[in-house]
Amino acid sequence: MKVLVIDGQGGGVGRALVTELKRLRPSLALTVAGTNATATAAMLRAGAEQGATGESAIRYQCRDAGIIVGVVGILHANAMLGEISPAIALAVSLSGAHKVLIPLERCGLSLAGVARQPLEALIADAASKTVALAEEAPL
């Protein structure tokens, strides 16, 4: 099953996700897609097997992903200071992948019923959920 981590800007959240996913399940193959080269490089340095950069790459990788992991803003056109294009948001939304999303409110989105937590706790929870989903699915 293809696990796709998407991030933008400096790639800090994606880097932390890759690090935690590899800690929980070192054998989990991760594909990363950054909205820019800095984000992609940060996630690759954290241990992802392969990565690509830009709108076209993100759209292409969403087509056959089994799980997509990132912040909730990847579903919101023009989030991350405009790095999430409408086409990226649409590709993530239309993907048949299970989405594991971190509820950060920096993208102009507020989620009712979600209590604020430290970013580290959100990343740990997202990684745990992703590993559980990956273990349920046939490889």
N, C-alpha and C positions, 0 to 999 in steps of 0.2 A: 504494500500500500504506500502510495506516495504522500509524504507529509511535506507540505509547503509552508514555509514561514515567510511572511511578507512584512517589510518595514520600510521606513523612509527616514528622512532627515539624517541624523548621525548614526542610525542603526543600533542605538543603545538597547532598546526594548527587544529587538530581534536577536541581538547578541546575547542578552541575558536569557532569552527563551531557548536558544540553541544550546547554551551552556547547561541549563537546567535539564533539558531533554536528554542531552548526552550523559549527564550525571545519572539520571534515572534509568536510561536504557542506552548504553553505549553503542549497541548494534543497530539502533534505529537510523535508517538512512534518511537524511534531511536534504531537501532542496530549498534553497533560499532565493527570494526575489526582492531586490531593492528598487525603490523608485529612483535611486541615484547610486553611483559607484561607491561612495563612502559607506552607505548602509549595507550594500552587498558585501564589501570587503570586511566590514566588522563582523558580519554573520559567518563568513567563510573562516575568518581567523578564530572564531569560537568553536569551529569543528564541523561545520556542515560539509557534506560531500561535494555538492555542486551548487552553483549559483549563477544568476543572470540578473541583468539590470535593465530597467526601463519599462515603459508602458506596454510595448509589444511583448516583451518577455513575460511580464506578469500575466497579461491576458492569455498567452499561450500556455503557461504553466497551470493556470486555473482549470483548463479544459479537462485534464485527467488526474487532478489531485484527489486523493481520498479524504484528506484532512487539510484544512487551511487554518493557520494559526497567526494571530496578529492582534492589534488593537482594534476596537470597534470602529474606529475611523476609516478602516479600509473598506467599509460599506458606504461611506459618506463622500459623495463627490466634493472635491476641493478641500478635503481635510488635509491635515499636516501642512498647513500654509500653502495649499494648492497642489501638493505633490500627488495626491490621489485624484487622478483625472476622473471625469465621469465614466470613461471607458473602463478604467480599472475597477471602480466601484460596481459597475454593471457586471464585469467579468466575475468578480468575487461573488456577487449576489446570485448570478445565474449558474454558477458552478454547482454541480451535484455533490460537491464535497461537504463533509460535516465541518462546520466552522466553530473553532474555539477562539472566542474573542475576549480580550482584556478590556474591561469597562473604564477606560480613561476618559475624562471629561474635557480634555484639552482641545478637542476637535469641534466644540460647540454642540456637543450632545450630552444630555443628562438622562440617565437611566433611573426611572423610578423603582424603588424597592431594592436598590443596590447600595449597600453601605460603603462608605469610603474605607479603603484599606491601603496599607503601604504597598508600593509597587512590587516589592520583593514577594509579598504574600500572593499578589495577583499572578505574578509570573509562575510561582511554585504551583498554584492551583491550576493554571492553564496547562503547564507541562504535565502535571499528574493526570489531568483529564485526557490530554492528547495521547499519552502512553497507554492509558486504559483503552481508549478507542482503537489504537493501533494493535493492541494485543487481542482485541475481540475480532478483528477482521482477518480474513485469510490473506496471506502474503502473496 
